[in-house]
Amino acid sequence: MLKFTCCNEVRQFSEAPQARLLRGITRGYERECLRIDRGGQLAKTPHPAALGSKLTHPWITTDYAEALLEFITPPSSEPGFPLEFLKDIHRFSAQQLEGEFLWAGSMPCKIGTDADIAIANYGPTNAARFKMVYREGLGLRYGRAMQTIAGAHYNWSLPQDFWLSLRDCCAGESNLQDFIDNRYFGLIRNFLRYGWLVPYLFGASPALCQSFLQGHPSDLTELAPGTLHGPHATSLRMSDLGYQNHAQDKLNISFNSLTEYSAGLEAAIRTPDPYYAELGVRDGAHWKQLSDNLLQLEAEFYAPMRPKRIAPNGERPALALRTLGVQYIEMRLFDLNPFIDIGIAPEQSLFADVLLLMCLFRASPPITSREQSENDENKRRVVTRGRQPSLQLLVHNREQPLRELAHELFDVMVPFAAMLDVAYGGQRYQDALQDLRKRIDQPELTPSARVIEAVKQHGGYFPFAYEMSKAHTQSLQATALSAGTLAQFKASVQQSLAAQQQLDATPQGPFEDFVAAYFA
């Protein structure tokens, strides 16, 4: 029988007065997106000035590459706001592009060698140079091609009133932040156990351009000329070809408590690695990476979910987490849906809300090294062959059918969908769950299966994704923003450029001192 941390919790928050506390859930999206030229190649142009300063703009920046845009929505407790605002960001950005398109897929367009992928340039200040050296280090360690993969992150937090009520129900720790930290980490551990549902339901990267591999071998098979795929894959983005890099297998960062997690990150950014030391930190005045340690920064740790805290005064994330506690969580498993102009479907946040609540309320014992290996293996199986008939996953060292396990989890999630429907009114969450459940027994309904069929019809991944990119960008360009929204974006651009100018005019000390101070 499935266990919850306290049987009264679920009953209590299923009733209207307490359920309404969930209206304070705060959500936000981060969506990465490559710029491509009219020929479908990675754009060689600098970040468009009409989009503002990528260092200081609050909503429009870049991730790794100069051509890899990142769109960030402000956090909001209004459920529909993140996608509405994200749509506006896309419209505004698309309308500033001259002869370029926004790439629709998670896996990149045709790319050349690493040297052809320009790292994002943030300006001459020490802070800007720090970001650039970090990215240079990522390219040195993992290759630049990996850094052109795009996805969407879902940021999520529960309101203070909810936490106070939950603590009263559970007789939790007297210190509220300690209680919040422990429950968020319990949520994260359960997400590590059950998060494989996300790539199964929403994975949309089962194929890629052969150019992405840059001559490296793989066990993918040819689907069309120049296109490789996993016949039953759901998310190659989350496979060993993507962000799940074996170089980080030895980190063993624990999610069993905030103390263990922050200590693990601290150790990783301070423990030298012989291979990275051999690569070297500097070549004369040129910095190749920020350090030769296991991680240059905490952000280099690729995890399906991360606890987050906005660091005041530029504090390091691990230090801010340890001293101030968890503020929100970042779920990182969403692929971009190439059939949708903003890459994200409305049902994704509905499902995520339900899954995250279930993970919060469900009992969450510490994860042993054996169980972590099992969790990793389950995710690997789902992203590489999740649609394979009769696929088995591991539960306590025993093989069980994926479909049976998925139905069981949907059964457990039903009351949490009902809880959210009580909170917001209507039936949206339960309807979304019922509709998504069909994908368990009908894998042909999943985005990954639809991508495979579309790639076949177009004769390859590139022609399919290019056609989607062109159509989406032109549609976004053709849809005018309201006068107020357009004025808001134009003002944000000017403010960001002014802030960049002010930073650039500030006297800078030696870069070595800046780096040393950051890690002190």
Secondary structure, DSSP 8 states (H G I E B T S, - for coil): ---BS-HHHHHHTTSHHHHGGGGG-EEEEEEEEEEEETTSBB--S---GGG--TTT-SSEEESSBTTEEEEE---BSSTTHHHHHHHHHHHHHHHH-SSEEE--SSS-SB---GGGS-B----SSHHHHHHHHHHHHHHHHH-TGGGG---EEEEEE--HHHHHHHHHHHT--SSHHHHHHHHHHHHHHHHHHHTTHHHHHH--BSEEEGGGGTT---S-EEEETTEEE-TT-SBGGGSTTTT--GGGTT-----S-HHHHHHHHHHHTTSB-HHHHHH-SEETTEES-S-SBS-SSGGG---SEEEE---GGG--HHHHHHHH---EEEEEEE---TTSTTS--HHHHHHHHHHHHHHHHB------HHHHHHHHHHHHHHHHHTTSTT-EEEETTEEEEHHHHHHHHHHHHHHHHHHHHHHH-SSHHHHHHHHHHHHHH-GGGSHHHHHHHHHHHHTSHHHHHHHHHHHHHHHHHHS---HHHHHHHHHHHHHHHHHHHHHHTS----HHHHHHHHH-
